[in-house]
Amino acid sequence: MRRAGCRALLLLLLALAGSLAGAFPRDAPRRGCGLSKYRFLLPSELKAVRKMKEQFEVTMLLSDRKCNARLFHRKWSTAELSVPDRVVLAEAELDLVTAVLGRLEEPGLAETHPRPLAFLAQAREDLRGCLAGEAPAHQPSGKLRHWLHKLETAKKEESAGCLEASAILHLFQVLSDLKCAALREQCSSPPPAVI
């Protein structure tokens, strides 16, 4: 009788322990922020971006557009930034690029820009997810804050045509910054030029 009572008590305790474990789940393992797919871009994506950029350059040469915006010219490299700063930089650049591509009205670009736009918009959303999940309260460094301010000023002061030209002509720099953000700590400054 005593053994039956002990077994019943043991079974009751095991059942209680199982239900308490379910009520207080352990922290889920932390997932990466899903940027690894941007470490090495697919040749098909690069080809689509290159085709659109080349077509835009032809269109621009045929127009009389004159722009002096030097928005993508920086005195520092992306690799000099912290990992969260790189994500913020790439997200801000992609935000500009996707906004520009979303407004494109050039008839010749209508066929070439939807695929790059979809790819770049997805990358921007992935970067936003990383920021929200890993560094929601991140404060950008001084150099990045200065560049972000320059970007916001350009959005207000530059013509739509100049912003378009800046964004599209520097698409491969934007992709390079995306790759650097995806590489995280493995992104390093390019080696010095051999003289």
N, C-alpha and C positions, 0 to 999 in steps of 0.2 A: 504494500500500500504506500509505504514511504517512497519507494523507488518510482512508482507511478506519479506521485505528487511532484517529485523532483523533476521528472521528465516533462510533465505538464508545465512546470514553472520555467524550465529551460527553454521549451518551445515558445512559451509566451514571451520570454525575454528576447529570443532571437527574432520573433515576429515584430516586436516593438522596436528593436534596433534597426531592422530593415525599413520599417515605416518612417522612423526618425531620419535615417540616412536619405530617404527620398524627399523628406520635407526640407532638408538642408543640403542641397546639392553642392558638391565641391565646385570650385571655380573651374569653368571650362578652360581647356588649354588655350593659351593665347595664339591666335592665328596671325600670320603675317598679313601685311596689308594688300597683298595681291598685285604687286607691281612687277613681279619677276618676269611676267610675259613681255615686258617692255625692255628687258635687258638686251635682247636680240630681236629686232623687228623683222617681221616676215618680208621676204623680197617682194611679194605681191603688194604689200602695203606701201613699201618704199617706192615701188614702180608707179603706183597710183598717185602718190604725192608728187613724185618727180614729173610725171606727165602733166598734172595740173599746174605745177609751178612753171614749167616750160611754156605751156600754153598761155599762162598769164603774162609771162615776160614778152611774148610775141604781141599780145594785145596791148601791153603797156608801151612797147616801142612804137606802135602805130598811133598811140594817143600822144597828146602834148602835155601829159601829166608831169609836173615838176614838184618834187618833194625834197625837203631838207631834214625830215624827221630822222633822228639817229637813235631811235628808241632801243634798238637791240645792240647798240655799241656800249660795251661796259669795260671798265678798267680792271675788272676782276673776273676770274673764271668760276664756273658753277661749282667745281670741285673744292674751292676754298670755303664754301658755305657748309654749315652744319647739315646733317641729314634732314631735319624738319624744314630748314630754310630751302633746301633744294626742292622739296615737295611743294612748298608754298610758291616758289619761283615758277616751277613747271606748270602748276595749276593756274597761276595768273596769266602766263603766256598762252596756255591753251584756251583760257577763257576768252582772251582777245581774239585768237585765231578762229575759234568756233563762232564767235559773234560776227566776225568779218565774213567768214565763209557762208554763214547763214543768210547774209544780206546780199551776196553776190548776184548781180543782175546781168553780167556780161553774157550775151547769148552763146559765145564760143565756149564758155566754161561750164555751161549748164550740164553737159554730159560728163565732165571730168571731176567736178567737185563733190558730188554726193558721197562717193566711197571714202575719200579722205576725211570729209566732214564727219561721217559716222564713226570712223576709227578714232579721230582726234577727240570727238565728244565723249566717246567711251573712256578714253584715257583720262580726260578731265574728271569724269565722274569717279573713276577709280582713285585718282589723287585726292578728291574731296573726301572719299570714304576713309582713306588713310589718315588725313588730317583730323577728321572727326573721331576716329578710333584711337589714334596713337598720340596726337598732340593737339587736343582741342583748345588748350589755353596757351599755345606756343606764341611767343612774342618774337617777330623777326629781328634779326641783327640790324645794326645801323646801316650797313651798306645795302642790305636788301630793302629795308624800309625806305631808303632814299630812292631806290629804283622803282619800288611800288608807287611811290608818290609821283615820280616822273611818268609812269604808265598812266595813272589816273589823270594827270594834267594833260597828257597827250590825247586821251580819250575825249576830253572836253574841248581842247583847243585845235587839234589837227582836223583837217578835212577828212571826210569818210574815205576819199580816194587815197590819201596819204597813209591813213591807218591800214587800209587794204593792202597797199604796196608794201609797207613795212612788214606786216604780218606774213604775207605770202612769200615775199622774197627771202625771208629769214626762217622759212619752215624747217629747214634742216638743222638750224641752230636750236629751234624749239624741240625737235626730235632728239637732238643731242642732250639737251637739258633734261628731257623726260628719261632718257636712258641713264643719265647720271643719278637722277632721283631713284630709279629702279635698282641701280647697283648699290645704293646706300653707302656703307663705309668703304666699299671696294672701288668707288669712283675716285680717281686720283687726277691730279693736274697733269696735262699733257707734258711730255718731256721737253726740255728746252731745245730750241732749234739749233741744229749743228751749223756752225759758221765756217 
